[in-house]
């Protein structure tokens, strides 16, 4: 979570205060099993974020049947009291300031033009309305930093709907504390909740 591209605010995972972990089967910061192999079998995880209309808490769930992992209490948000106005998906690479030569790949380390089985991707992207009806996104805006090291490409198919491939090999030298990122932004014109 961050408000200013990690210049003065920002944290990762359990370093962020406020998240209430409720699952006894999904551990925070644990490794994900059954990962995809380059050029071979592909495995996906389903993640969903939604707002509880009764408590105002923002929940995160995982899996086809959406098993709740935990929630962010309503009181930690100031601008998400009713709905989300922007939703982002993408990848991020954290770089330190050691200055040592290193390659920080995003996704598989391949550029998006490699496509399925070779590049990282987001598929079946949906937005949840107030009644949790899921609507596929139709279009989005691409953005990012370090576009010479990481790129992003829109795509569409019957299986994945409107989706995107992303990633790259990364720069040859790390010189920034800020994370480099790629993202797509879907601007919501109605009062939608968001689903990832």
N, C-alpha and C positions, 0 to 999 in steps of 0.2 A: 504494500500500500504506500502511495506517495502522492504528493500534491504539486511538486515542483521539479520533476525530472531528476529526483534524488540529489538536488543541490544542497538542501538543508533538511528535508524530510524524507521519510521512506524507511521501509523495513521489509524483511522477507519472512514469510511463514510464521513459525512460532515466536519469532522476535517481535512480531506485531502484538500489541496488547489488545485485549478485548474479545478475541475469538473464543467461543465456548465449545470445546470438543465433547461430543456426546456418544460417538460410536465406540462400541467395544470390539468391533471387527476390523475397522480401518484405522491404522495408526498414522498420525501426522508425521511427515517427513520420512516415511518408510519407502523403500525401493518398490517400484511397480514390477510385478512379475509378468511373464509372457510378453516381452517386448518384441517389436518388429525387427526383422533382419533385412539388411540391405539386399534388394533383389529377390527376397524370399517372402515368407509368410508375414502378413501385416496384422497387427492387433491394435485395437482401439479401446479407449475408455470413454465413457459417457459421463460428463459433468453437468450439473444443473445448479443455477443460482436462482432463488426466488424469495419474494417478500411474503411473510406470513401476514395476512390481512388483519388478523386479530391482535397480534402482539407487536407488529411492526419490525420484528427481527428479520434479518436477511440470512437465509439458510443456504448451505451448500450440501449437495448430495451427489452420489456416484453410483454408476451401474445402470443396467437396463431398467431395473425396477426402482431406481433412485433411492438408495439407502442413505438416510441422513448422516452426514459426517459431523456437522456442528453448525453454529450460527454466529453472526455478529449482532450483538444487541442493538436495538433501535436507537438507544441514546448516544451511541458513538457517531451517528451520522447526522449531519446538519442539512445536507441538500438532497438526500434520498428519502425524504419523509413520505412522499406519495408514489413516486415512480422514477425510473431511470430515463434520462434524456439522451444518453450516449452509451454505447456498448462497444468494448474493444476486445479483440482476440489477437493473439500473436505469440511471438517468442521473444525472449530476452536473454542476454549474456551478461553476466557480472564480471567486470574486470577490476583487478587491483592496481595499485600504483607502484609495484615492484620494478617496472621497467624492463623486466626480463623478456627476451623473445619468446613468444608463445603463440600457438594457434588456438583460438577460441571458437570452435565451430558451433553453429546453431542448427538444431535438428540433426540430420544425418551428416551434415557438413557439405552437402551438395546444394547447388543452386536449384531453384524451383523448376527450371526448364527440363530437368531430368524426369519429373513427373512421378507417377504412382510407382511404388516399391523402391524408389530411390531418393525422393525428397520428402521432408516432413510436410504434413498437411492437416487442415481442419476440415471436417466433413459433416454434413447434415446439421448445419448451423440453424438454430431456431430461436425465435423470440416468443416469450410467454406473455399472453395478455392477462388481464386481471383474473379471469376465470380459469387460467392456466391452459387455455387453448394455445397450441403451439403453431406458430406461423413461420414458414421458411423465409429467410432473407432473400431479397431479390437483387440487391446491388449494395456495394459498399465503397468506401474511400480508402485508398492505400496510403500509408505513411511509414516513416521510419528514419533511423539515423544510420550512418555508415553503409550507405547503399552500394558502395564499392566492395564491401565484404559480405553483406547479407542482402538478399532480394526477396521479393514476394510477387506471386503471379495469380491472378484470378482464373477461375475455371468453372465449368458447369458440366454436370452429367446427370443422367437419370438416377444413378445410385446415390450420389453425394449432393445433388442440387447445386446451388451456387456455393462454391467453396474456394479455398486457396491453398497453394503450395508455398512454402517459405523456407529460408535458411541460407547457409553458405559456409565457406571455410573459415571466415573471420580474418582479421588483420594480422600482420606479422609481428607487430609490437603492441603490447598493452600499455596505454599511457593515461588512462582515465579511470576515475573512481565510478563515474556514472555507468550504468548498464546501457548497452546498445540495444535497440529494440526495433521490431517490425510490428506493425499492427494494422488491422482494418478497423474502421470506425463505421458503425451503422447509426445514422441519425434517426431518432425516433420522432415521428410526427404526431403520434397518438400517445396516450398514457399506457405504455407497455411496461411490463416487468421484464427482466432479462433472464435469458437461459443460455448457458454455455455448454 
